[in-house]
């Protein structure tokens, strides 16, 4: 790895950087795969579990993210106390229990409970995996590794709707998608157990006491940069979650293209991979803050254009083409903002990396879903609710990034 200290705590002999990045990407992808592969299944799940109110099927995504956010608050300090590997393995077990319960769910209520459990379980690999990266890397090199991880793991969510649609077509039912979650989670946990050495030495662990957790949280939020980065990350996740909740209904009800949705989603999702690859080159030259600010400013312009055009009667093919361009811009934006923002927030908190990952990840996820859920439920057959929300959120994010610039200049 990049430093001697890092080399002393790297994965077992024979596990190089490429394998390490791929493993981290798979652990992170547990979240995205668990969301995106569900998108083609939502109409069938709505028809079976909530036929009287099909729009409530979006709650299947919402409860997963809520569980993810709540779990994120806990997993970081627990990993600081007991190590990264035990937390990842225990969380993976909880994820598998949730997936198994979902395969048996006959009511929407039970399905939502199962998805919340899945979200809680997925929080461990997400938070502890991020702390593993912070244990081994720092600064722009950490941002570079994060970008490589983002680039690789996006291949999972990019193909996830295609995989979900294929599983449904072959099995004749949506429940088999949860079997895929069981297989995916089991492989990731086994790979990590066999190949990854613990990255947090016992001497660097912090006791899991409420007072210690509160003190670490206060230390994190005492830094203006961490506060601002967390707010911007919340807004970025809010835009992304709102888009994920609305994209399948828009393809289906607005444009009548539900059958081709997984294919379009695949190509659009590659924008995250392209952006992450580009970020690995640009971040060393321009820095994280400048890249994030420019990306968000571009989104303000594009979403503002889409909001304006939503009030104009356009030919259907033009409207669909513009929608695809807008979606591609949102995926690209995610690829150059989320990894950089996480790295910016974690940079001054390496000595409490697990707690920092929990604070930043938990708050940004829970509050992002609080922003995104109303936008998804507000879907009225047009792109207008989503365009309005993304425009407002991206504008607020740009203003906060400008404030962050002033804070950095004062340091």
Buried (B, 14 or more C-beta within 10 A) or exposed (E): BBEEEBEEBBBEEEBEBEBBBBBBBBBBBBBBBBBBBBBBBBBBBBEBBBEEEBBBBBBBBBBBBBBBBBBBBBBBBBBBBBBBBBBBBBBBBBBBBBBBBBBEBEEBEBBBBBBBBBBBBBBBBBBBBBBBBBBBBBEBBBBBBBBBBBBBBBBBBBBBBBBBBBBBEEEEEBBBBBBBBBEBBBEBBEBBEEBBEBBBEEEEBBEBEEEBBEBBBEBBBEBBBBBBBBBBBBBBBBBBBBBBBBBBBBBBEBBEEBEEBBEBBBEBBBBBBBBBBBBBEBBEEEBBBBBBBBBBBBBBEBBBBBBEBBEEEEEEEEBBEBBBEBBBBBBBBBBBBBBBBBBBBBBBBBEBBBBBBBBBBBBBBBBBBBBBBEBBBBBEEBBBBBBBBBBBBBBBBBBBBEBBBEBBEEE
